[in-house]
Amino acid sequence: MPRLPHPRAKLRTTALGFIALLVVSSMPAASWAAPADQTLPPSAQPFRLEEATISGIQTAILQKQITATGVVQGYLARIKAYNGVCVNQPDGLLGPVTTIANAGQINALMTLNLRPASRVAWGFDDHHARSMTDAVDNDPTMPDALEVAAREDAQFAQTGKLVGPLHGVVIALKDQYDTFDMRTTQGADAFFANDRPPDDGTFVSRLREAGAIIIAKANMGEYASGDRSAFGGVTCNPYDTERSPGRSSGGSGAAVAANLVTCAIGEESGGSTVNPARHNNVVGLPATVELVSRDGMYAAEPVINDRIGPLCRTVADVARILTVIAGYDPKDAITASSIGRMPSQSYESFAKAGRLDGMRIGVLREHMDKDLFTAADSETIDIVDRGIEDLRRLGATIVDPGPHGALFQGCIDQYVPAVDNKLFTSQFPNIFPVGADHIPLLVDMFMDPSLVPHNASGQPNIRNLGPAASAGTGKFKQDLYLRERADANIQSTADLIAKSNFFTDIRAGSGFSDKRDSLVSTNNATTLDDVNILARHYTLQMITLQCFALLGLDAVTYPTSNIPAPKLGAPTEPTKNDRGQLSWNLLPGTASFPIISVPAAFTTEVYDRDPDMNLVGPIPAELPTGINFLTRPFDEPTLFKIASAYEAATHHRTPPPGFGPV
């Protein structure tokens, strides 16, 4: 067997390919607009950056209305106008904060891909520099966003052709992903000797090779949790700057919503892409976990679950991103499962608005039963019910178990006892006592599912078949990442604890969780035990695929989350009958099913929680909601067909007020 390259042994061919060939001015224009000295074709509409799509940007470039440099400058002008601090922080980034109503700023991008001279010329402070450990930043093999755009312009002027399918597309990456030219610390203020990783993650290289211009690292919940980071601070929701943008990948979602970038890349493990998609009225796709390489993802799960999540304003743009980044990568062995399972044509070819005749879409009423939840859930359920009627009008056959029904419960009762076996029997010690022969009763339950017991919360059901207990996963994957990164100062989780600053404004049960305490807990593990996670992964995949087959389903639909964006720093909505605050993420997160979240209208009112956890409301509020579509692994084409048809029929994407043209 040939020896495989070390996972991090990658040449900087991408960087070298983007050395700027022209000397261009990096000074901001007083007011940005398409070049006035070019005559537009009679049919062309003047280019507008706000709500621009990938095809719109590239059409404008081909018609010579705008250049790639002009696109980057346009986004930089918007970043300058709207990316400021959005909370009161009298003691700085690490101290207490209070929210600001209608702040007009969102703090979504933490690191800008600009060399020092360009950054200063644009008026961005040192904290947004590409590196805290390389103040000079003059390496010619590390072109910044303006230099990359200039090279694309030069090549287009010479050939009349775009450099690739993402020519002129401006993208932000969550700070969880390695970029050879920008600092990567997962939102932490950690004292790396070199805060730049040695190379790009594989999917980042693929974006660059396709012509994407990486303009920034998006702010994120530190260590992929919460609404705040020690280095980047608090990110705010552009639809209500006192509310959460969607936790971990909130910066990515907010940047897209406010038109600071064309698209962004989030991360998904437990709702971290679909939740910011929903809170920010954009489209988010966690694809099949085996479809896109996680190489270069900070502390990615080695086996399952963690995955890359594109966020854009349209379904078609998400599909275009997926076409570029999908496919086998020897640096992430799990992607070997994608070989022979990808479509023969591009993913965007399936994102064509049309009818859904012949499609069978199931309704996961398990997530939409008002009797199970609270008043806070009610309006979202009504909104998604209206979305289901939209699908019916588009020709889809809706498979609905009814207002209090359960689409998957029959399959769960049939198969969970036998397939989950010890994980199942341990929940019912009175029925399956230690030392007894459990097998006869498991056989009886398989033959007669009515014998299957359910505990006080109705377990087992699709809401609570999430990841099984594991040990050591967090420490293993973080230490592995740090070992591969080979920094001289930060080499382990213990180093992160000892050599980092942490914010001190800790609020239990909110998005401002204790990051140091979390690292200490992670570092205390001494055993790696993922066996139960793999077993549950198999259980959920088998049950769901069997239900799809028995019901003849192409996809299922349900709310992205029932609970609208909570107040920043406030207590999160408590779990109710296995309904948590963030999203219905157990099924896709545990079993690697692809899902897409699409805008589904706005609330008229919400309910919040006070410090004593009392439900407060209704409070008038127009906040985005989202509808999820989920299908079988590797069947993203079906998702794009359904989502694009729904998007075109409903037009629920609306930019946030207060973030208009600059």
KANOR-V233077 format. One record per backbone hydrogen bond with DSSP energy under -0.5 kcal/mol. NH is the residue of the N-H (numbers start at 1). CO is the residue of the C=O. E is the energy in kcal/mol with one decimal. If there is no record, write none. Layout:
nh & co & e
NH & CO & E
NH & CO & E
This chain:
nh & co & e
9 & 6 & -2.3
10 & 8 & -2.0
13 & 11 & -1.0
16 & 12 & -2.3
17 & 13 & -1.9
18 & 14 & -0.6
18 & 15 & -1.6
19 & 16 & -1.2
24 & 22 & -0.7
35 & 65 & -0.8
38 & 35 & -0.6
44 & 41 & -1.7
52 & 49 & -2.2
57 & 53 & -2.5
58 & 54 & -2.4
59 & 55 & -2.4
60 & 56 & -2.1
61 & 57 & -2.0
62 & 58 & -2.6
63 & 59 & -2.2
64 & 61 & -1.3
65 & 60 & -2.9
66 & 60 & -1.0
71 & 67 & -2.1
72 & 68 & -2.4
73 & 69 & -2.7
74 & 70 & -2.2
75 & 71 & -2.2
76 & 72 & -2.6
77 & 73 & -2.2
78 & 74 & -1.6
79 & 75 & -2.8
80 & 76 & -2.7
81 & 77 & -1.7
82 & 78 & -2.5
83 & 79 & -2.3
88 & 98 & -2.8
89 & 87 & -0.5
91 & 96 & -0.5
92 & 89 & -2.2
95 & 92 & -0.9
98 & 88 & -1.7
100 & 86 & -0.6
103 & 100 & -0.9
106 & 82 & -1.9
107 & 84 & -0.7
110 & 217 & -2.3
111 & 217 & -1.4
112 & 128 & -2.6
113 & 215 & -2.9
114 & 112 & -2.1
119 & 115 & -2.8
120 & 116 & -2.6
121 & 117 & -2.3
122 & 118 & -2.0
123 & 119 & -0.6
123 & 120 & -1.1
124 & 119 & -2.5
128 & 125 & -1.6
129 & 126 & -2.0
130 & 114 & -0.6
142 & 139 & -1.9
145 & 113 & -2.7
148 & 144 & -2.5
149 & 145 & -2.2
150 & 146 & -2.1
151 & 147 & -1.9
152 & 148 & -2.1
153 & 149 & -2.4
154 & 150 & -2.3
155 & 151 & -2.4
156 & 152 & -2.5
157 & 153 & -2.5
158 & 154 & -1.6
159 & 155 & -2.5
160 & 156 & -2.8
166 & 210 & -3.1
167 & 164 & -1.8
168 & 211 & -0.8
169 & 166 & -2.2
170 & 168 & -0.5
171 & 169 & -0.5
171 & 213 & -2.6
172 & 263 & -1.4
173 & 216 & -2.2
174 & 265 & -1.9
175 & 218 & -1.4
177 & 174 & -1.8
178 & 296 & -2.8
179 & 182 & -0.5
182 & 179 & -0.8
183 & 130 & -2.4
184 & 195 & -2.4
186 & 175 & -1.8
188 & 185 & -1.6
189 & 501 & -0.7
190 & 188 & -1.0
191 & 499 & -2.8
192 & 190 & -1.8
197 & 179 & -0.6
197 & 182 & -0.6
201 & 178 & -1.8
205 & 201 & -2.2
206 & 202 & -2.1
207 & 203 & -2.0
208 & 204 & -2.4
209 & 205 & -2.7
210 & 206 & -1.3
211 & 208 & -1.9
212 & 207 & -2.2
213 & 169 & -3.2
214 & 212 & -0.6
215 & 171 & -2.4
215 & 213 & -0.8
216 & 171 & -0.9
217 & 111 & -2.6
218 & 173 & -2.9
219 & 108 & -3.0
221 & 248 & -1.5
222 & 228 & -2.5
223 & 186 & -2.5
224 & 221 & -1.7
225 & 221 & -0.6
227 & 511 & -2.1
228 & 511 & -0.5
229 & 233 & -1.5
231 & 187 & -2.0
232 & 187 & -0.6
233 & 229 & -2.1
235 & 227 & -1.4
236 & 106 & -2.1
237 & 240 & -0.6
237 & 243 & -1.8
240 & 237 & -1.2
243 & 240 & -2.5
244 & 566 & -2.8
249 & 246 & -0.6
250 & 247 & -2.9
251 & 219 & -0.7
253 & 249 & -1.9
254 & 250 & -2.8
255 & 251 & -2.1
256 & 252 & -1.5
257 & 253 & -2.4
258 & 254 & -2.4
259 & 256 & -1.4
260 & 255 & -3.0
261 & 255 & -0.9
262 & 170 & -2.3
263 & 170 & -1.4
264 & 311 & -2.7
265 & 172 & -2.0
266 & 264 & -0.5
266 & 309 & -3.4
267 & 272 & -0.5
268 & 307 & -2.9
275 & 271 & -2.2
277 & 273 & -1.7
278 & 274 & -2.3
279 & 275 & -2.7
280 & 276 & -1.6
281 & 278 & -1.0
282 & 277 & -2.4
283 & 312 & -3.0
284 & 597 & -1.7
285 & 310 & -2.0
286 & 595 & -0.9
287 & 285 & -0.9
287 & 308 & -0.8
289 & 592 & -0.7
291 & 288 & -2.3
292 & 288 & -0.6
293 & 325 & -0.5
297 & 294 & -2.6
298 & 176 & -4.0
298 & 296 & -0.5
300 & 297 & -1.3
306 & 304 & -1.5
307 & 268 & -1.8
309 & 266 & -2.2
310 & 285 & -0.8
311 & 264 & -2.9
312 & 283 & -1.9
318 & 314 & -1.6
319 & 315 & -2.3
320 & 316 & -2.1
321 & 317 & -2.1
322 & 318 & -2.3
323 & 319 & -2.2
324 & 320 & -1.3
325 & 321 & -1.9
326 & 322 & -2.2
327 & 291 & -3.0
332 & 329 & -2.3
335 & 332 & -2.1
336 & 333 & -1.9
337 & 334 & -1.4
338 & 335 & -1.9
339 & 336 & -1.3
341 & 338 & -2.3
349 & 346 & -0.8
350 & 347 & -1.7
351 & 348 & -0.9
352 & 350 & -1.4
353 & 351 & -0.5
356 & 394 & -3.4
358 & 395 & -0.7
359 & 356 & -2.2
361 & 359 & -0.6
361 & 397 & -2.6
362 & 360 & -0.5
362 & 555 & -2.7
363 & 399 & -2.2
364 & 362 & -0.6
364 & 557 & -2.3
365 & 363 & -2.0
367 & 364 & -2.2
368 & 365 & -1.9
370 & 368 & -0.8
372 & 369 & -1.8
373 & 369 & -0.6
373 & 370 & -0.7
377 & 374 & -1.5
378 & 374 & -0.6
378 & 375 & -0.7
379 & 375 & -0.5
381 & 377 & -1.9
382 & 378 & -2.0
383 & 379 & -2.5
384 & 380 & -2.5
385 & 381 & -2.2
386 & 382 & -1.9
387 & 383 & -1.7
388 & 384 & -2.1
389 & 385 & -1.6
390 & 386 & -1.7
391 & 387 & -1.9
392 & 388 & -2.0
393 & 389 & -2.3
394 & 390 & -1.3
395 & 392 & -1.6
396 & 391 & -2.0
397 & 359 & -3.4
398 & 396 & -0.6
399 & 361 & -2.5
399 & 397 & -0.6
400 & 398 & -0.9
401 & 363 & -0.5
405 & 402 & -2.1
412 & 408 & -2.2
413 & 409 & -2.8
414 & 410 & -1.7
415 & 411 & -2.2
416 & 412 & -2.6
419 & 415 & -2.8
420 & 416 & -2.7
421 & 416 & -0.6
421 & 417 & -0.5
423 & 420 & -2.2
424 & 420 & -0.5
424 & 421 & -1.0
425 & 421 & -2.9
426 & 422 & -1.9
427 & 424 & -1.6
428 & 425 & -1.4
431 & 428 & -0.9
432 & 428 & -2.7
436 & 433 & -1.9
438 & 436 & -0.9
442 & 438 & -2.0
443 & 439 & -2.4
444 & 440 & -2.2
445 & 441 & -2.5
446 & 442 & -2.0
447 & 443 & -2.2
448 & 444 & -2.2
451 & 448 & -2.3
452 & 449 & -1.7
455 & 459 & -1.9
458 & 455 & -2.3
464 & 461 & -1.3
465 & 461 & -0.8
466 & 464 & -1.7
471 & 529 & -1.4
476 & 472 & -2.6
477 & 473 & -2.6
478 & 474 & -1.9
479 & 475 & -2.8
480 & 476 & -2.5
481 & 477 & -1.9
482 & 478 & -2.4
483 & 479 & -2.4
484 & 480 & -2.4
485 & 481 & -2.3
486 & 482 & -1.7
487 & 482 & -0.6
487 & 490 & -0.6
491 & 489 & -0.7
496 & 492 & -1.7
497 & 493 & -1.9
498 & 494 & -2.0
499 & 495 & -2.7
501 & 189 & -2.4
504 & 94 & -3.5
505 & 94 & -0.6
506 & 504 & -1.8
507 & 512 & -2.5
510 & 507 & -1.6
515 & 513 & -0.9
518 & 514 & -1.7
519 & 515 & -2.0
520 & 516 & -2.4
521 & 517 & -2.4
522 & 518 & -2.3
523 & 519 & -2.6
524 & 520 & -1.1
525 & 522 & -1.3
529 & 471 & -2.9
529 & 527 & -0.6
534 & 530 & -2.0
535 & 531 & -2.2
536 & 532 & -2.6
537 & 533 & -2.3
538 & 534 & -2.2
539 & 535 & -2.4
540 & 536 & -2.7
541 & 537 & -2.1
542 & 538 & -2.6
543 & 539 & -2.5
544 & 540 & -2.5
545 & 541 & -2.6
546 & 542 & -2.3
547 & 543 & -2.5
548 & 544 & -2.8
549 & 545 & -2.3
550 & 546 & -3.0
551 & 547 & -2.4
552 & 548 & -0.7
552 & 549 & -0.6
553 & 548 & -2.4
554 & 360 & -3.3
555 & 360 & -1.4
556 & 630 & -2.3
557 & 362 & -2.4
558 & 628 & -1.3
560 & 626 & -2.1
564 & 562 & -0.6
568 & 242 & -2.6
570 & 567 & -1.5
572 & 509 & -2.8
576 & 579 & -2.1
579 & 576 & -1.3
580 & 578 & -0.7
584 & 560 & -1.3
585 & 583 & -1.7
589 & 585 & -2.3
590 & 586 & -2.4
591 & 587 & -2.2
592 & 588 & -1.4
595 & 286 & -1.9
596 & 629 & -2.0
597 & 284 & -2.5
598 & 627 & -2.3
600 & 601 & -0.5
600 & 625 & -2.2
603 & 623 & -2.7
606 & 619 & -2.2
608 & 616 & -2.6
610 & 614 & -2.0
613 & 610 & -2.8
616 & 608 & -3.4
618 & 606 & -0.5
619 & 606 & -2.9
621 & 604 & -1.6
623 & 621 & -0.8
625 & 601 & -2.0
627 & 598 & -2.5
628 & 558 & -3.1
629 & 596 & -1.9
630 & 556 & -2.4
631 & 594 & -1.7
635 & 632 & -1.9
638 & 635 & -1.0
639 & 635 & -1.2
640 & 636 & -2.5
641 & 637 & -2.1
642 & 638 & -2.3
643 & 639 & -3.1
644 & 640 & -2.1
645 & 641 & -1.6
646 & 642 & -2.5
647 & 643 & -2.7
648 & 644 & -2.3
649 & 645 & -1.7
650 & 646 & -1.4
651 & 647 & -2.6
654 & 652 & -0.5
656 & 257 & -0.5
659 & 656 & -1.2
